[in-house]
Amino acid sequence: MSSGVIDILVDMGFSMSKAEKALEITGNKGVEPAMEWLLAHSDEAEPAPEPTMVEGAPAPVTDTPSQDNVAGATSQQVSTTETAKSMKCDVCGKLFKSNLEVEFHATKSGHDRFSESTEEKKPLTEEEKREQLKMLEEKLRQKRKEREEQEKKDAFERERNRIRSGKEMSEARKKLEELETIKLFEQRKREKAEEKEARQRVRAQIEADKAARRAKAAAESGQLLNTVSAPLPAISSSSTTHHRKDYSETKLQLRLTNGQTLIQNFGSKEQLSAVRLFIEMNRTDGAGPFQLMTTFPKKVFTEEDYDTPLDVLGLVPSAVVIVQKKVE
């Protein structure tokens, strides 16, 4: 704190040594006590620096001076003493008793030409002291005002930086949320596409199985026809054609374990495994492993029956198939 107070006093026109002395005497209590002390002791002259011997200078003469020399030296000393009574401003002519007053006047007026004067400056009156104190207080208020304005500017700048940083963080957070939303949307889109492709593969597999079963059934039917030795009557041929037309497919009602009923048409030559595959793809009861049965006539289908065509099992032209939990 002392360094800052000294700088303020120096800016007001006081010398460094006087400012340090004022702070020391007033106990470093601040600018105002030090300034009041300086104004109260403005008449005191600053201590003059002690003369130093210059290296290489000739030593003083020790011989006893003559009477004429003593008289000349005394006259010169008196003349020098008279010239040190005050300092005079060569610009405006004002007299100053101490270097402090000279520095203050130079700071205030901008005058920079001073010389020694034999005139003696009268001590400051109370009115002059009050005037100087008033001017210094005004300067101190100005300094305080400038400091407060600078602090306000700094606080405003910090607040503006904080708001800008907050906006940038908010924008970054919003952009991150948008990217996360887009990423989630793309992921759901891919999942739907994969699910669609999986359903298409299952359908294609079902169609392929149906085609294979039809081809197998057609081959078996062709072999059966080749083994017939006698031709059938015309009415029998007509009856056979009518039989194939009526029973080329069958309509099954599939009753699930939760009471839901599925109705689906199957080829009469399709195997019972096609019915089981259809139930696995469309069931919603989630009952786990299951087995198929009919009530009229009552029959529980075994693993060997799944490779048997529906017409052989008696499930044409329509039938009711019940799905029940498989007993381990």
N, C-alpha and C positions, 0 to 999 in steps of 0.2 A: 504493500500500500504506500510506503514512504516514497518509493521511486515515482509512482504515479502522481502523488501530491507535489513532489519537487518539480516534475515536468509541467504541471499546471501553473505553479508559481513562476517558473522560468518563462513560460509563455506569456504571463502577465507583465513581464518586464523586470522581474527581480533576478539578481545574480544567483548563481548556484551556491556560493558560500553563504550568502545571507539566507537563502531558502533553507539550507541544511541547518543553520544555526537557529532559525525560527522554529523549525520542527523539533529540534532537540530541546529548546527551552519550553515549548508548549506541550511536551510529552507526546508528540506524534498523534495529536487528537484530530487532525484534519486540516483542510485548507483554510477555513474561516478563522480559527484561532491563530494560525501561523500568519495569515494576512493582516489581522488586526495588530499583532505584535510588530510586523514589519512596518506598518504605517505609523505606529506609535514611536518607533525608533528609527524613522527614516533620516533623522539628523545625524545619526552616528555614522562616521566614516568607516569604510572597510579597512581592515589592517593591510598596510602596504607590505608587499613581499620583501623579505630580507635580501640585501645585496649579496651577490655571490661573486667569488673571485673567478675570473676567466682564466683558463689554463693558458700559460704562456705570456700572461700580461706582466709588465714590469713591476717589481716590488716597490712599495711606497718609499719615498726618500725619508731617511731617519735623521738627516741633518737638521740642526736647529734653524728654523726660518728666521729671516731677518725681520726687522720691525716693519719695513714696508710691505713685505710679503704677508705678514700677519694682518696688517690693516686691509690689504686687498682681499684676502680670504674672508675676513669678517664682513666686508662690504658685499662680497659675492654671496655669502651665506644668508645675509639679511635679504638680499634681492631674491634669492631662491625661495626663502620662506614667504615672502610677500606674494610670489606668483602662485603659490599652492593654496591660496585661500578658497578658490572656487573654480568651477569649470563653466565655460560659456559656449552656448550654441551659436555658431557663426551664421546660421540661417535666420533665426528669429531673435537672437540676442538674449535669451533667457539664461539665468545663472542657476547653477546646480552645486550643491554642497558635497554630494557623494556620488560615487560611481553608480549606485542604485538608481538615483534620480536621473542620471544621464541615460542609463539603459532604458528606464521606463519612458522617458521623453522620446528617445530614438524609436522605440517600439510603437508608441502612440502616434507620433507625427511623421515618422519616416525620415527625419533629418539625420544626416550622417557626418556633419562637419562640426567638430568641437575643438576648443582651445582653452589653455589655462588663462585665468583672469586674476588680477590683483584685487578685484572687488570682492567683498564679503557678502554672501547671500544671507539674507535675514532668515531666521527660523520660520517654519511654516506656521501659519495661524491655525486656530481651531477650525475656521471655516474652510481653509485650504485642505486641511486634513480630512474633513468630512466630505469635501468634493472628491478628493482622491479615493477615499473609501467607497463613495457612491459609484465612481467609475469602475473600480475594481469589482464591486459586487455586481454591477451590470455585466461586466465581462464574464464573471463567474456564472451568472444566470444564462448568458448566451452559450457558454461552453456546455452547461448542463442541458440546455435545450437541444443543442446539436447532438449531444450524446443520447438523449431520449429519442430524438427523431431517428437516429441511426439504429437504436435498439428496436424501435417500431418497424423500421424497414427490414431489419434482420428477422424479426418475428414473423412479419408478413411473408417474407421469402421462404422461411421454414414451413409455414402453413401451406403456402402454395406448392412447395415441393412434396409435402405430405399428401395433399389432395391429388396431385398428379400421380404420385406413386400408388395411391389407393385406386385411382381410375385405371391405371395400367394393370394392377393386380386383378381388378374386377373384369377387365376385358380379357385378360389371359385366362381367368377362371371360366368365363363364358365361352371362350373359344375351345377350351379343353372339354367342357360339357357338350358342345356341338360335335366335336370330334368323337367323343364317346357315344353320342346318340347315333351318329353315322355308322360307327363301327358296329354297334349293336344291331342296327337295321340291316347292314350287310350280312352279319352273322345269321340273323333270322331268315334272310332271303336265301342264303346258302343252305340252311337247314331245310327250308321248304322245298328247294330244288332237289336236294338229296332224298327227301322223303317221297317226292313225286317220282323220281327215278326208281326208287325201291319198289313203289307200288306198280310201276310199269314193268319192272323185271318180274315181279310176282305174277302179274297178269299174263305176261309173255310165257312164263313157265307153265302156268295153268293151261293156256292155249296149246302149248307144245305137248303137254301131257295128254290133253284131249285128242289132239291130232294123232299122237302115237297110239292111243287106245282105239281110236276109230280105224286106223290102219291095221292094227292087230285083229280087231273084230272083223274087218272086211276080209282079211286073209283067212281067218278061221271059217268065215261064212263061205268063202270060195271053195275051200277044201271040203266042206260039208256037202256042197252041191255036187262036187265031182264024184263023191262016193255014192250018189243015188244012181241006181242002174236003170230003173224003169221010169219013163216019163209020167208026170202027173196029169190027171185030166184037166181039161180047160177050166172047169169050174174051180178046181183046186188051185190052179195058177192064179185065178182071179182072187180067190180067197186069201192066198199068200200075199199078193200085192196089197190087198186091203189090210191085212194084219201088219205088214211093215209100215204102212202109212199111219195106222192108228197108234203103233207102239214104237215109233222111232225116237220118242223122248218121253220122259215122265215128269210129273209135277210132284215135288216133295214138300211137305210141311215139316219144318225142323223146329222142335220145341226145346228151348234152352233151359238150363237149370233155374234161371231167375224168372221163368214164366214167359219170356219173350219168344215170339214165333217168327221164324224166317221162312219165306216161300221162294223156291228157286226151281227152274226147269233144268234137267240134266238129260243127256243122251241116254237112251235105254241100254246102250252098249258100254257106257262109262262105268268104271269100277267104283266100288264103294269108297275107295281112298279119295276120289274127287270130292265126294260129299264131306268127308272129314276135313279135307283141305279148305273147303269153302267155309265150314263152321269155324275153323281156327282163325281165318282172316276176318270174320264178321262178328264173332261173339263179343259180348260186352259184359258177361257175368263174371269173368275172371276166376272161374272155379278150378283151374288147374287141369290135370289129366282127366280125360273123360272117355266114355264108351257109348256106342249106339245100340238101340234096341227098338223093337216094334211090339205092339200089344196085341194086334190081330193079324196074323197069329203072334203069340208072344215068343220073342226070340232075342237073345243077346248076341250080337255079332262078335266074332273072335278075330284075331289077327289074320287068320287064313281067309276070312270073308272079305277083307279089304281089297284083295286082288280079283274078286269075282264081279262080273258085270251086274248091273242093277236088275236087268230083266231075268237073269238067272236066279237072283235072290227074291224075286217076286215083288219088286218095288215099282212095277209099271202097271197101268199107265199113271197111277198116283198112289201115294202112301204117306203115312205119318211116321216120322222117325223121331224118337225121343233121345235127348242127350242127358246122360246122368254121370255123376262123378264116378271115376274109376276106383274100384276098391282094390287096394294093394294086397 
